[in-house]
Amino acid sequence: MSDYVVDARELVKIYRMGEVEVNALNGVSLQIARSEIVAIMGPSGSGKSTLMNILGCLDRPTNGEYYLDGEPVAALSDDDLSRIRNRKVGFVFQQFNLLARTTALENVELPLRYAGGNGSRKKRALEALEAVGLGDRINHRPNELSGGQQQRVAIARALVNNPAIILADEPTGNLDSRSGKEVMNVLLSLNRERGTTLILVTHAADVAAFTQRVINLRDGRVVEAGT
């Protein structure tokens, strides 16, 4: 098994809009170790979203190699990418992306349903909610929860399949400072107690301060990487 849960080599992503080519990534290489906490930062247009989509198996690079948890995924079909994504990646988004008419427990069960999980779905979803401190809110719908609680439901949904990485895109962007700190503490506790690898895509220096390493992008290139 590779020491790196993320091993990306010379990633290039070119978008073609008519006769115009946009180089979103220009040879990005990075490695992220198991259980590491990393922030990916950069100004708008730096390539952060494109890199996040490739690392999360939502898109493929035009050129380059990408190994996720030791598996080569850069050239997989859409169907295979979808299967890898469901098994290996947990997503946490700024907008929470919860289903409004379903309970916290049902929202967390969704990835297990997509994966064809069996009768243990409810038990695993409950365990995930308990892990983020919401064992007493399992039957509440999103409109009955605070913003911070909704984001914790989203985190529970991200971890219910025991993914290789959790990829969080501006996870505190819609929260006040207190709720944002609570959400970051939940993510850090998952890393500490479960060894979950965390990749945070963020503009916020206070969020990046929680991480072990910052990878800075500019014009589709890594311009600085360090602690």
Residue, then its C-alpha position, 0 to 999 in steps of 0.5 A: m500500500s502506498d504511503y500517500v493517499v493522494d499522489a498526483r503527478e504533473l496534472v494538466k487540465i485544459y478546457r476548450m471553449g470554442e477555439v479558445e483553450v484555458n489552461a486551468l492546471n499546468g503540471v500540478s504535482l502533490q502528495i498527501a500522506r495518510s491522516e494528513i490535514v492539508a489546506i489548498m489555497g489560492p486566489s480566484g482563477s488559481g485552479k483550486s476548484t479544478l484541482m478539487n474536482i480531479l482529486g475528488c474524482l468528479d473530473r479527469p485531467t487532460n494529462g498527468e497521473y493521479y493515484l487515489d489510495g493507491e489506485p490509478v484513476a486519471a483515465l477511468s470511465d465516468d462509471d468507474l470514477s463514480r464508483i471510486r468516488n462513492r467508496k473513497v471520497g467524502f465531500v463537505f460543501q459550503q452549501f451543506n447540500l442536504l435534502a430538505r424533506t428528509t431527516a438527518l439520519e436519512n441524509v446520512e444514509l444516502p451514500l450507503r443507498y447509492a452504494g447498495g448497502n444492506g440492512s446495516r445502513k441505519k446503524r452506520a448512519l447513526e454511528a456517523l451522526e454520533a461521531v459528530g455529536l448529533g446522536d440526539r438530532i437524528n430525526h430532525r430535518p435541516n430546517e430544524l437544525s442550526g447552520g453548524q448542525q447542518q454542516r455536521v450532518a454533512i460531515a457525517r454523510a461524508l464519513v459514513n462510507n469510511p472514505a480514504i479522504i474527506l474533501a471539504d470546500e469552504p466548509t465554514g463559509n456559510l457559518d458564523s465564527r463560533s459555528g465555524k470553529e465548532v465544525m473545524n473541531v469536529l473535522l479535527s477530532l475525526n482526524r485525531e480519532r479515526g485518522t481521516t485524511l482531510i483536504l480543505v479547499t479554502h480562501a480563509a487563513d483562519v481555516a488554513a491555520f488548523t491544518q498541518r500544511v498549506i499548498n498554494l496555487r497560482d495560475g494553475r501551478v503549485v507556487e509554495a508548499g510547506t508547513 
